[in-house]
Amino acid sequence: MQKNKVSDLIGISEAAHILGFKQRKKIDQLIADKFLRTFSKKDSKLIWLSKKEVYELPVALPVPPTKDMLDRRK
C-alpha cells in the first residue's frame, strides 16, 4: 500500500458505486489485476483507492457492441 493525499482517497464501496457495481468483488478484481492501486491512511486498517484513478478507468463497450462501434474500430 502507498501513501497519497487524504482528500483524494475513497473506500472500496464508494469506488464500486462510482463505477456502477453493486458489490465490491469487481473492485477487488481490478485491484488484483493491477488496474487500481491501494493506499493507506494513518491509523486506518481499511483499503483506500485514489478517486482520480477510479474516474480514469477506461469505459467498457456495451455487450454486445453496436455495429456502429465495431465499424469505428476498423
PyMOL Python script that loads the backbone (N, CA, C, O; Angstrom):
from pymol import cmd

cmd.read_pdbstr("""\
ATOM      1  N   MET A   1       0.833  -1.180   0.000  1.00  0.00           N
ATOM      2  CA  MET A   1       0.000   0.000   0.000  1.00  0.00           C
ATOM      3  C   MET A   1       0.877   1.243   0.000  1.00  0.00           C
ATOM      4  O   MET A   1       1.990   1.248   0.527  1.00  0.00           O
ATOM      5  N   GLN A   2       0.354   2.270  -0.593  1.00  0.00           N
ATOM      6  CA  GLN A   2       1.107   3.503  -0.713  1.00  0.00           C
ATOM      7  C   GLN A   2       0.385   4.629   0.010  1.00  0.00           C
ATOM      8  O   GLN A   2      -0.799   4.532   0.332  1.00  0.00           O
ATOM      9  N   LYS A   3       1.127   5.691   0.254  1.00  0.00           N
ATOM     10  CA  LYS A   3       0.546   6.895   0.857  1.00  0.00           C
ATOM     11  C   LYS A   3       0.124   7.845  -0.260  1.00  0.00           C
ATOM     12  O   LYS A   3       0.784   7.920  -1.296  1.00  0.00           O
ATOM     13  N   ASN A   4      -0.960   8.561  -0.054  1.00  0.00           N
ATOM     14  CA  ASN A   4      -1.462   9.511  -1.047  1.00  0.00           C
ATOM     15  C   ASN A   4      -2.140  10.649  -0.297  1.00  0.00           C
ATOM     16  O   ASN A   4      -2.345  10.559   0.913  1.00  0.00           O
ATOM     17  N   LYS A   5      -2.493  11.727  -1.010  1.00  0.00           N
ATOM     18  CA  LYS A   5      -3.220  12.820  -0.370  1.00  0.00           C
ATOM     19  C   LYS A   5      -4.546  12.280   0.162  1.00  0.00           C
ATOM     20  O   LYS A   5      -5.290  11.622  -0.565  1.00  0.00           O
ATOM     21  N   VAL A   6      -4.834  12.556   1.414  1.00  0.00           N
ATOM     22  CA  VAL A   6      -6.016  12.017   2.070  1.00  0.00           C
ATOM     23  C   VAL A   6      -7.302  12.456   1.382  1.00  0.00           C
ATOM     24  O   VAL A   6      -8.258  11.682   1.332  1.00  0.00           O
ATOM     25  N   SER A   7      -7.352  13.662   0.858  1.00  0.00           N
ATOM     26  CA  SER A   7      -8.588  14.173   0.263  1.00  0.00           C
ATOM     27  C   SER A   7      -8.954  13.443  -1.030  1.00  0.00           C
ATOM     28  O   SER A   7     -10.116  13.470  -1.434  1.00  0.00           O
ATOM     29  N   ASP A   8      -8.000  12.797  -1.681  1.00  0.00           N
ATOM     30  CA  ASP A   8      -8.242  12.093  -2.939  1.00  0.00           C
ATOM     31  C   ASP A   8      -8.650  10.639  -2.717  1.00  0.00           C
ATOM     32  O   ASP A   8      -9.022   9.964  -3.677  1.00  0.00           O
ATOM     33  N   LEU A   9      -8.593  10.142  -1.496  1.00  0.00           N
ATOM     34  CA  LEU A   9      -8.832   8.731  -1.242  1.00  0.00           C
ATOM     35  C   LEU A   9     -10.298   8.427  -0.956  1.00  0.00           C
ATOM     36  O   LEU A   9     -10.991   9.172  -0.263  1.00  0.00           O
ATOM     37  N   ILE A  10     -10.749   7.295  -1.520  1.00  0.00           N
ATOM     38  CA  ILE A  10     -12.120   6.840  -1.287  1.00  0.00           C
ATOM     39  C   ILE A  10     -12.081   5.354  -0.917  1.00  0.00           C
ATOM     40  O   ILE A  10     -11.106   4.656  -1.195  1.00  0.00           O
ATOM     41  N   GLY A  11     -13.142   4.895  -0.297  1.00  0.00           N
ATOM     42  CA  GLY A  11     -13.242   3.495   0.076  1.00  0.00           C
ATOM     43  C   GLY A  11     -13.658   2.634  -1.113  1.00  0.00           C
ATOM     44  O   GLY A  11     -14.066   3.137  -2.160  1.00  0.00           O
ATOM     45  N   ILE A  12     -13.543   1.329  -0.921  1.00  0.00           N
ATOM     46  CA  ILE A  12     -13.886   0.392  -1.989  1.00  0.00           C
ATOM     47  C   ILE A  12     -15.370   0.462  -2.332  1.00  0.00           C
ATOM     48  O   ILE A  12     -15.732   0.392  -3.506  1.00  0.00           O
ATOM     49  N   SER A  13     -16.231   0.598  -1.329  1.00  0.00           N
ATOM     50  CA  SER A  13     -17.669   0.648  -1.612  1.00  0.00           C
ATOM     51  C   SER A  13     -18.033   1.891  -2.416  1.00  0.00           C
ATOM     52  O   SER A  13     -18.902   1.828  -3.286  1.00  0.00           O
ATOM     53  N   GLU A  14     -17.383   3.016  -2.138  1.00  0.00           N
ATOM     54  CA  GLU A  14     -17.646   4.232  -2.918  1.00  0.00           C
ATOM     55  C   GLU A  14     -17.148   4.071  -4.352  1.00  0.00           C
ATOM     56  O   GLU A  14     -17.803   4.520  -5.293  1.00  0.00           O
ATOM     57  N   ALA A  15     -15.989   3.428  -4.520  1.00  0.00           N
ATOM     58  CA  ALA A  15     -15.469   3.179  -5.866  1.00  0.00           C
ATOM     59  C   ALA A  15     -16.422   2.277  -6.646  1.00  0.00           C
ATOM     60  O   ALA A  15     -16.655   2.496  -7.834  1.00  0.00           O
ATOM     61  N   ALA A  16     -16.970   1.268  -5.981  1.00  0.00           N
ATOM     62  CA  ALA A  16     -17.931   0.376  -6.632  1.00  0.00           C
ATOM     63  C   ALA A  16     -19.164   1.160  -7.069  1.00  0.00           C
ATOM     64  O   ALA A  16     -19.679   0.952  -8.167  1.00  0.00           O
ATOM     65  N   HIS A  17     -19.630   2.051  -6.217  1.00  0.00           N
ATOM     66  CA  HIS A  17     -20.798   2.876  -6.545  1.00  0.00           C
ATOM     67  C   HIS A  17     -20.516   3.780  -7.744  1.00  0.00           C
ATOM     68  O   HIS A  17     -21.359   3.905  -8.633  1.00  0.00           O
ATOM     69  N   ILE A  18     -19.352   4.404  -7.778  1.00  0.00           N
ATOM     70  CA  ILE A  18     -18.979   5.294  -8.878  1.00  0.00           C
ATOM     71  C   ILE A  18     -18.965   4.531 -10.201  1.00  0.00           C
ATOM     72  O   ILE A  18     -19.403   5.050 -11.228  1.00  0.00           O
ATOM     73  N   LEU A  19     -18.460   3.294 -10.169  1.00  0.00           N
ATOM     74  CA  LEU A  19     -18.347   2.510 -11.398  1.00  0.00           C
ATOM     75  C   LEU A  19     -19.614   1.734 -11.746  1.00  0.00           C
ATOM     76  O   LEU A  19     -19.671   1.053 -12.770  1.00  0.00           O
ATOM     77  N   GLY A  20     -20.632   1.841 -10.888  1.00  0.00           N
ATOM     78  CA  GLY A  20     -21.907   1.201 -11.186  1.00  0.00           C
ATOM     79  C   GLY A  20     -22.009  -0.251 -10.762  1.00  0.00           C
ATOM     80  O   GLY A  20     -22.885  -0.974 -11.238  1.00  0.00           O
ATOM     81  N   PHE A  21     -21.127  -0.688  -9.874  1.00  0.00           N
ATOM     82  CA  PHE A  21     -21.173  -2.061  -9.374  1.00  0.00           C
ATOM     83  C   PHE A  21     -21.983  -2.106  -8.087  1.00  0.00           C
ATOM     84  O   PHE A  21     -21.941  -1.171  -7.287  1.00  0.00           O
ATOM     85  N   LYS A  22     -22.719  -3.194  -7.888  1.00  0.00           N
ATOM     86  CA  LYS A  22     -23.493  -3.349  -6.663  1.00  0.00           C
ATOM     87  C   LYS A  22     -22.662  -3.981  -5.549  1.00  0.00           C
ATOM     88  O   LYS A  22     -22.963  -3.810  -4.368  1.00  0.00           O
ATOM     89  N   GLN A  23     -21.620  -4.706  -5.930  1.00  0.00           N
ATOM     90  CA  GLN A  23     -20.777  -5.372  -4.945  1.00  0.00           C
ATOM     91  C   GLN A  23     -19.321  -5.000  -5.176  1.00  0.00           C
ATOM     92  O   GLN A  23     -18.953  -4.508  -6.242  1.00  0.00           O
ATOM     93  N   ARG A  24     -18.508  -5.240  -4.172  1.00  0.00           N
ATOM     94  CA  ARG A  24     -17.100  -4.859  -4.244  1.00  0.00           C
ATOM     95  C   ARG A  24     -16.230  -5.890  -4.950  1.00  0.00           C
ATOM     96  O   ARG A  24     -15.041  -5.646  -5.155  1.00  0.00           O
ATOM     97  N   LYS A  25     -16.786  -7.027  -5.325  1.00  0.00           N
ATOM     98  CA  LYS A  25     -15.995  -8.092  -5.931  1.00  0.00           C
ATOM     99  C   LYS A  25     -15.281  -7.631  -7.205  1.00  0.00           C
ATOM    100  O   LYS A  25     -14.129  -7.999  -7.434  1.00  0.00           O
ATOM    101  N   LYS A  26     -15.947  -6.841  -8.022  1.00  0.00           N
ATOM    102  CA  LYS A  26     -15.331  -6.334  -9.258  1.00  0.00           C
ATOM    103  C   LYS A  26     -14.170  -5.383  -8.938  1.00  0.00           C
ATOM    104  O   LYS A  26     -13.162  -5.373  -9.645  1.00  0.00           O
ATOM    105  N   ILE A  27     -14.310  -4.595  -7.888  1.00  0.00           N
ATOM    106  CA  ILE A  27     -13.223  -3.696  -7.479  1.00  0.00           C
ATOM    107  C   ILE A  27     -12.038  -4.517  -6.995  1.00  0.00           C
ATOM    108  O   ILE A  27     -10.890  -4.207  -7.315  1.00  0.00           O
ATOM    109  N   ASP A  28     -12.312  -5.561  -6.226  1.00  0.00           N
ATOM    110  CA  ASP A  28     -11.237  -6.450  -5.768  1.00  0.00           C
ATOM    111  C   ASP A  28     -10.501  -7.057  -6.956  1.00  0.00           C
ATOM    112  O   ASP A  28      -9.281  -7.212  -6.915  1.00  0.00           O
ATOM    113  N   GLN A  29     -11.230  -7.400  -8.010  1.00  0.00           N
ATOM    114  CA  GLN A  29     -10.608  -7.961  -9.207  1.00  0.00           C
ATOM    115  C   GLN A  29      -9.754  -6.912  -9.923  1.00  0.00           C
ATOM    116  O   GLN A  29      -8.669  -7.232 -10.409  1.00  0.00           O
ATOM    117  N   LEU A  30     -10.222  -5.679  -9.994  1.00  0.00           N
ATOM    118  CA  LEU A  30      -9.430  -4.599 -10.601  1.00  0.00           C
ATOM    119  C   LEU A  30      -8.140  -4.354  -9.823  1.00  0.00           C
ATOM    120  O   LEU A  30      -7.104  -4.046 -10.412  1.00  0.00           O
ATOM    121  N   ILE A  31      -8.206  -4.491  -8.506  1.00  0.00           N
ATOM    122  CA  ILE A  31      -7.002  -4.350  -7.676  1.00  0.00           C
ATOM    123  C   ILE A  31      -6.048  -5.506  -7.946  1.00  0.00           C
ATOM    124  O   ILE A  31      -4.847  -5.297  -8.114  1.00  0.00           O
ATOM    125  N   ALA A  32      -6.584  -6.734  -7.987  1.00  0.00           N
ATOM    126  CA  ALA A  32      -5.751  -7.907  -8.227  1.00  0.00           C
ATOM    127  C   ALA A  32      -5.090  -7.861  -9.604  1.00  0.00           C
ATOM    128  O   ALA A  32      -3.957  -8.311  -9.771  1.00  0.00           O
ATOM    129  N   ASP A  33      -5.807  -7.314 -10.590  1.00  0.00           N
ATOM    130  CA  ASP A  33      -5.271  -7.206 -11.952  1.00  0.00           C
ATOM    131  C   ASP A  33      -4.395  -5.970 -12.151  1.00  0.00           C
ATOM    132  O   ASP A  33      -3.949  -5.697 -13.266  1.00  0.00           O
ATOM    133  N   LYS A  34      -4.148  -5.220 -11.068  1.00  0.00           N
ATOM    134  CA  LYS A  34      -3.262  -4.042 -11.071  1.00  0.00           C
ATOM    135  C   LYS A  34      -3.803  -2.867 -11.885  1.00  0.00           C
ATOM    136  O   LYS A  34      -3.031  -2.029 -12.354  1.00  0.00           O
ATOM    137  N   PHE A  35      -5.132  -2.801 -12.057  1.00  0.00           N
ATOM    138  CA  PHE A  35      -5.726  -1.631 -12.700  1.00  0.00           C
ATOM    139  C   PHE A  35      -5.920  -0.508 -11.679  1.00  0.00           C
ATOM    140  O   PHE A  35      -5.966   0.665 -12.049  1.00  0.00           O
ATOM    141  N   LEU A  36      -6.033  -0.861 -10.410  1.00  0.00           N
ATOM    142  CA  LEU A  36      -6.163   0.118  -9.326  1.00  0.00           C
ATOM    143  C   LEU A  36      -5.112  -0.179  -8.265  1.00  0.00           C
ATOM    144  O   LEU A  36      -4.857  -1.335  -7.927  1.00  0.00           O
ATOM    145  N   ARG A  37      -4.505   0.888  -7.747  1.00  0.00           N
ATOM    146  CA  ARG A  37      -3.535   0.749  -6.650  1.00  0.00           C
ATOM    147  C   ARG A  37      -4.238   1.015  -5.326  1.00  0.00           C
ATOM    148  O   ARG A  37      -5.199   1.782  -5.266  1.00  0.00           O
ATOM    149  N   THR A  38      -3.758   0.382  -4.279  1.00  0.00           N
ATOM    150  CA  THR A  38      -4.320   0.609  -2.945  1.00  0.00           C
ATOM    151  C   THR A  38      -3.418   1.562  -2.165  1.00  0.00           C
ATOM    152  O   THR A  38      -2.210   1.634  -2.392  1.00  0.00           O
ATOM    153  N   PHE A  39      -4.039   2.288  -1.240  1.00  0.00           N
ATOM    154  CA  PHE A  39      -3.331   3.254  -0.416  1.00  0.00           C
ATOM    155  C   PHE A  39      -3.718   3.042   1.037  1.00  0.00           C
ATOM    156  O   PHE A  39      -4.694   2.354   1.335  1.00  0.00           O
ATOM    157  N   SER A  40      -2.950   3.634   1.936  1.00  0.00           N
ATOM    158  CA  SER A  40      -3.247   3.524   3.362  1.00  0.00           C
ATOM    159  C   SER A  40      -3.329   4.915   3.984  1.00  0.00           C
ATOM    160  O   SER A  40      -2.708   5.870   3.517  1.00  0.00           O
ATOM    161  N   LYS A  41      -4.115   4.994   5.049  1.00  0.00           N
ATOM    162  CA  LYS A  41      -4.206   6.209   5.848  1.00  0.00           C
ATOM    163  C   LYS A  41      -3.665   5.885   7.234  1.00  0.00           C
ATOM    164  O   LYS A  41      -3.759   4.754   7.709  1.00  0.00           O
ATOM    165  N   LYS A  42      -3.109   6.883   7.855  1.00  0.00           N
ATOM    166  CA  LYS A  42      -2.591   6.707   9.205  1.00  0.00           C
ATOM    167  C   LYS A  42      -3.747   6.315  10.140  1.00  0.00           C
ATOM    168  O   LYS A  42      -4.824   6.909  10.092  1.00  0.00           O
ATOM    169  N   ASP A  43      -3.510   5.330  10.969  1.00  0.00           N
ATOM    170  CA  ASP A  43      -4.479   4.847  11.968  1.00  0.00           C
ATOM    171  C   ASP A  43      -5.738   4.259  11.334  1.00  0.00           C
ATOM    172  O   ASP A  43      -6.805   4.305  11.945  1.00  0.00           O
ATOM    173  N   SER A  44      -5.641   3.713  10.133  1.00  0.00           N
ATOM    174  CA  SER A  44      -6.793   3.096   9.477  1.00  0.00           C
ATOM    175  C   SER A  44      -6.378   1.741   8.905  1.00  0.00           C
ATOM    176  O   SER A  44      -5.321   1.620   8.287  1.00  0.00           O
ATOM    177  N   LYS A  45      -7.206   0.739   9.113  1.00  0.00           N
ATOM    178  CA  LYS A  45      -6.928  -0.587   8.571  1.00  0.00           C
ATOM    179  C   LYS A  45      -7.658  -0.828   7.257  1.00  0.00           C
ATOM    180  O   LYS A  45      -7.495  -1.884   6.646  1.00  0.00           O
ATOM    181  N   LEU A  46      -8.456   0.133   6.817  1.00  0.00           N
ATOM    182  CA  LEU A  46      -9.207  -0.012   5.584  1.00  0.00           C
ATOM    183  C   LEU A  46      -8.314   0.125   4.360  1.00  0.00           C
ATOM    184  O   LEU A  46      -7.222   0.689   4.426  1.00  0.00           O
ATOM    185  N   ILE A  47      -8.801  -0.402   3.246  1.00  0.00           N
ATOM    186  CA  ILE A  47      -8.115  -0.251   1.964  1.00  0.00           C
ATOM    187  C   ILE A  47      -8.714   0.973   1.278  1.00  0.00           C
ATOM    188  O   ILE A  47      -9.934   1.109   1.185  1.00  0.00           O
ATOM    189  N   TRP A  48      -7.851   1.856   0.802  1.00  0.00           N
ATOM    190  CA  TRP A  48      -8.287   3.091   0.161  1.00  0.00           C
ATOM    191  C   TRP A  48      -7.816   3.108  -1.281  1.00  0.00           C
ATOM    192  O   TRP A  48      -6.779   2.536  -1.615  1.00  0.00           O
ATOM    193  N   LEU A  49      -8.589   3.768  -2.133  1.00  0.00           N
ATOM    194  CA  LEU A  49      -8.260   3.907  -3.551  1.00  0.00           C
ATOM    195  C   LEU A  49      -8.231   5.380  -3.929  1.00  0.00           C
ATOM    196  O   LEU A  49      -8.861   6.212  -3.277  1.00  0.00           O
ATOM    197  N   SER A  50      -7.502   5.688  -4.974  1.00  0.00           N
ATOM    198  CA  SER A  50      -7.451   7.054  -5.479  1.00  0.00           C
ATOM    199  C   SER A  50      -8.703   7.328  -6.305  1.00  0.00           C
ATOM    200  O   SER A  50      -9.009   6.593  -7.244  1.00  0.00           O
ATOM    201  N   LYS A  51      -9.424   8.388  -5.952  1.00  0.00           N
ATOM    202  CA  LYS A  51     -10.630   8.763  -6.700  1.00  0.00           C
ATOM    203  C   LYS A  51     -10.263   9.076  -8.154  1.00  0.00           C
ATOM    204  O   LYS A  51     -11.007   8.738  -9.075  1.00  0.00           O
ATOM    205  N   LYS A  52      -9.123   9.717  -8.351  1.00  0.00           N
ATOM    206  CA  LYS A  52      -8.670  10.064  -9.694  1.00  0.00           C
ATOM    207  C   LYS A  52      -8.460   8.806 -10.535  1.00  0.00           C
ATOM    208  O   LYS A  52      -8.874   8.766 -11.693  1.00  0.00           O
ATOM    209  N   GLU A  53      -7.825   7.782  -9.971  1.00  0.00           N
ATOM    210  CA  GLU A  53      -7.595   6.535 -10.707  1.00  0.00           C
ATOM    211  C   GLU A  53      -8.908   5.841 -11.051  1.00  0.00           C
ATOM    212  O   GLU A  53      -9.046   5.270 -12.132  1.00  0.00           O
ATOM    213  N   VAL A  54      -9.869   5.890 -10.136  1.00  0.00           N
ATOM    214  CA  VAL A  54     -11.170   5.263 -10.384  1.00  0.00           C
ATOM    215  C   VAL A  54     -11.857   5.950 -11.559  1.00  0.00           C
ATOM    216  O   VAL A  54     -12.382   5.274 -12.444  1.00  0.00           O
ATOM    217  N   TYR A  55     -11.861   7.283 -11.582  1.00  0.00           N
ATOM    218  CA  TYR A  55     -12.505   8.019 -12.666  1.00  0.00           C
ATOM    219  C   TYR A  55     -11.748   7.893 -13.990  1.00  0.00           C
ATOM    220  O   TYR A  55     -12.336   8.080 -15.055  1.00  0.00           O
ATOM    221  N   GLU A  56     -10.458   7.578 -13.934  1.00  0.00           N
ATOM    222  CA  GLU A  56      -9.663   7.466 -15.160  1.00  0.00           C
ATOM    223  C   GLU A  56      -9.694   6.073 -15.777  1.00  0.00           C
ATOM    224  O   GLU A  56      -9.070   5.850 -16.814  1.00  0.00           O
ATOM    225  N   LEU A  57     -10.402   5.135 -15.165  1.00  0.00           N
ATOM    226  CA  LEU A  57     -10.508   3.808 -15.761  1.00  0.00           C
ATOM    227  C   LEU A  57     -11.219   3.920 -17.104  1.00  0.00           C
ATOM    228  O   LEU A  57     -12.144   4.721 -17.244  1.00  0.00           O
ATOM    229  N   PRO A  58     -10.799   3.123 -18.104  1.00  0.00           N
ATOM    230  CA  PRO A  58     -11.469   3.195 -19.406  1.00  0.00           C
ATOM    231  C   PRO A  58     -12.908   2.706 -19.311  1.00  0.00           C
ATOM    232  O   PRO A  58     -13.242   1.872 -18.469  1.00  0.00           O
ATOM    233  N   VAL A  59     -13.744   3.233 -20.180  1.00  0.00           N
ATOM    234  CA  VAL A  59     -15.154   2.848 -20.223  1.00  0.00           C
ATOM    235  C   VAL A  59     -15.297   1.621 -21.114  1.00  0.00           C
ATOM    236  O   VAL A  59     -14.799   1.611 -22.240  1.00  0.00           O
ATOM    237  N   ALA A  60     -15.965   0.599 -20.625  1.00  0.00           N
ATOM    238  CA  ALA A  60     -16.145  -0.640 -21.384  1.00  0.00           C
ATOM    239  C   ALA A  60     -17.193  -0.472 -22.474  1.00  0.00           C
ATOM    240  O   ALA A  60     -18.100   0.353 -22.359  1.00  0.00           O
ATOM    241  N   LEU A  61     -17.058  -1.256 -23.524  1.00  0.00           N
ATOM    242  CA  LEU A  61     -18.059  -1.284 -24.580  1.00  0.00           C
ATOM    243  C   LEU A  61     -19.297  -2.016 -24.075  1.00  0.00           C
ATOM    244  O   LEU A  61     -19.187  -2.900 -23.226  1.00  0.00           O
ATOM    245  N   PRO A  62     -20.474  -1.659 -24.585  1.00  0.00           N
ATOM    246  CA  PRO A  62     -21.664  -2.404 -24.189  1.00  0.00           C
ATOM    247  C   PRO A  62     -21.621  -3.819 -24.754  1.00  0.00           C
ATOM    248  O   PRO A  62     -20.962  -4.065 -25.764  1.00  0.00           O
ATOM    249  N   VAL A  63     -22.307  -4.728 -24.122  1.00  0.00           N
ATOM    250  CA  VAL A  63     -22.342  -6.108 -24.592  1.00  0.00           C
ATOM    251  C   VAL A  63     -23.722  -6.373 -25.139  1.00  0.00           C
ATOM    252  O   VAL A  63     -24.676  -6.204 -24.379  1.00  0.00           O
ATOM    253  N   PRO A  64     -23.922  -6.764 -26.355  1.00  0.00           N
ATOM    254  CA  PRO A  64     -22.929  -6.785 -27.435  1.00  0.00           C
ATOM    255  C   PRO A  64     -22.712  -5.379 -27.975  1.00  0.00           C
ATOM    256  O   PRO A  64     -23.613  -4.542 -27.904  1.00  0.00           O
ATOM    257  N   PRO A  65     -21.513  -5.106 -28.520  1.00  0.00           N
ATOM    258  CA  PRO A  65     -21.257  -3.780 -29.069  1.00  0.00           C
ATOM    259  C   PRO A  65     -22.151  -3.522 -30.291  1.00  0.00           C
ATOM    260  O   PRO A  65     -22.496  -4.444 -31.030  1.00  0.00           O
ATOM    261  N   THR A  66     -22.509  -2.277 -30.480  1.00  0.00           N
ATOM    262  CA  THR A  66     -23.344  -1.917 -31.628  1.00  0.00           C
ATOM    263  C   THR A  66     -22.515  -1.988 -32.910  1.00  0.00           C
ATOM    264  O   THR A  66     -21.287  -1.911 -32.868  1.00  0.00           O
ATOM    265  N   LYS A  67     -23.185  -2.133 -34.036  1.00  0.00           N
ATOM    266  CA  LYS A  67     -22.499  -2.209 -35.326  1.00  0.00           C
ATOM    267  C   LYS A  67     -21.694  -0.936 -35.583  1.00  0.00           C
ATOM    268  O   LYS A  67     -20.598  -1.003 -36.140  1.00  0.00           O
ATOM    269  N   ASP A  68     -22.219   0.210 -35.186  1.00  0.00           N
ATOM    270  CA  ASP A  68     -21.522   1.483 -35.349  1.00  0.00           C
ATOM    271  C   ASP A  68     -20.186   1.475 -34.593  1.00  0.00           C
ATOM    272  O   ASP A  68     -19.176   1.945 -35.116  1.00  0.00           O
ATOM    273  N   MET A  69     -20.180   0.959 -33.397  1.00  0.00           N
ATOM    274  CA  MET A  69     -18.943   0.904 -32.604  1.00  0.00           C
ATOM    275  C   MET A  69     -17.922  -0.027 -33.243  1.00  0.00           C
ATOM    276  O   MET A  69     -16.724   0.259 -33.234  1.00  0.00           O
ATOM    277  N   LEU A  70     -18.390  -1.128 -33.791  1.00  0.00           N
ATOM    278  CA  LEU A  70     -17.469  -2.058 -34.450  1.00  0.00           C
ATOM    279  C   LEU A  70     -16.891  -1.460 -35.729  1.00  0.00           C
ATOM    280  O   LEU A  70     -15.726  -1.696 -36.049  1.00  0.00           O
ATOM    281  N   ASP A  71     -17.688  -0.693 -36.459  1.00  0.00           N
ATOM    282  CA  ASP A  71     -17.211  -0.072 -37.703  1.00  0.00           C
ATOM    283  C   ASP A  71     -16.164   1.007 -37.425  1.00  0.00           C
ATOM    284  O   ASP A  71     -15.257   1.204 -38.234  1.00  0.00           O
ATOM    285  N   ARG A  72     -16.274   1.704 -36.300  1.00  0.00           N
ATOM    286  CA  ARG A  72     -15.311   2.769 -35.958  1.00  0.00           C
ATOM    287  C   ARG A  72     -13.933   2.200 -35.656  1.00  0.00           C
ATOM    288  O   ARG A  72     -12.929   2.890 -35.834  1.00  0.00           O
ATOM    289  N   ARG A  73     -13.869   0.967 -35.208  1.00  0.00           N
ATOM    290  CA  ARG A  73     -12.580   0.373 -34.831  1.00  0.00           C
ATOM    291  C   ARG A  73     -11.748  -0.041 -36.036  1.00  0.00           C
ATOM    292  O   ARG A  73     -10.554  -0.303 -35.891  1.00  0.00           O
ATOM    293  N   LYS A  74     -12.345  -0.107 -37.215  1.00  0.00           N
ATOM    294  CA  LYS A  74     -11.617  -0.566 -38.418  1.00  0.00           C
ATOM    295  C   LYS A  74     -10.771   0.504 -39.008  1.00  0.00           C
ATOM    296  O   LYS A  74     -10.102   0.277 -40.015  1.00  0.00           O
TER     297      LYS A  74
END
""", "prot")
cmd.dss("prot")
cmd.show_as("cartoon", "prot")
cmd.util.cbc("prot")
cmd.orient("prot")
